[in-house]
Amino acid sequence: MNRRLVLAVVAVALLTSLAGCSMIFGGISDEELDREQDYEDLRESDADVAVDVESGGTISGGEFRAVYDLNETEELSLYRSNFYREEALDIHSVRYWYPNGTEVKGSELDIDQGRSSTEVRVPDGNGTLAFSSDAGSRTFQLPAYVEGSYEVTTPEGYRTSNFLFGDVSPSGYEREIVDDRERLTWDHVDSTISLRYYVARDIPLFAGLVGIVVALGGIGIAYYYRKVKQLREQREELGLDVDVEDDSNDGPPPGFK
């Protein structure tokens, strides 16, 4: 009886474990794949890959939309790299357009999400693929799933140009401001694009804060110097400013005669 009970417990645990794995690695739901999203502005770009990054909240991250001219690419392996390993990219609002313009929703495509990547297979490698995913609140990183020209637009009011607060990789890009949004373009990218951006209006505030700190520090130093000088004058008046290393035989120091 005890043996049957043990076997039953083991079976239940195994089924629970398998169910948990299927929930984690069971793929992306059709509702997420077919979620509404507008990509028309990105499809008008001349770049092979156009990416639009939207800002998030103070704690939550933002989101990005991406449109790929596949250029004879029938399968994309979507992932993100962290310090330890590669993780599958969670995507939603997937759309595919045949070369003739016919649109297909994500649930109609062959999409399989595993532990390390999300595999997307399209029926024609010369079509166009679009999807959306999460972005950081002040950073953005995306591997070059397709080689070619890239265009990345940062959130409204954000910049990458200040060397203390912003950073762009790889180099060799051009920067322009369009409707208060910074647009970065590369003629060719075959590595991970990595951005660090900041709110442009924060720079004057930071400069003002630094000025205040420097001013307060100067006032503190001046006050300290004044107090030291006053103490020195008081010691001299009391005859306490004695040079103990004076070996002269001119008699006792002032104040002790």
Buried (B, 14 or more C-beta within 10 A) or exposed (E): EEEEEEEEEEEEEEEEEEEEEEEEEEBBEEEBBBBEBEBEEBBEBEBBBBBBBBBBEEEEBBBBBBBBBBBEBBEBBBBBEEEEEBBBBBBBBBBBBBEEEEEBBBBBBEBEBEEEBBBBEBEBEEBBBBBBBBBBBBBBBBBBBBBBBBBBBBBEBBBBBBEEBBBBEBEEBEEEEEEEBBBBBBEEBEEEBBBBBBBBEBBEEBEEEEEEEEEEEEEEEEEEEEEEEEEEEEEEEEEEBEEEEEEEEEEEBEEEE
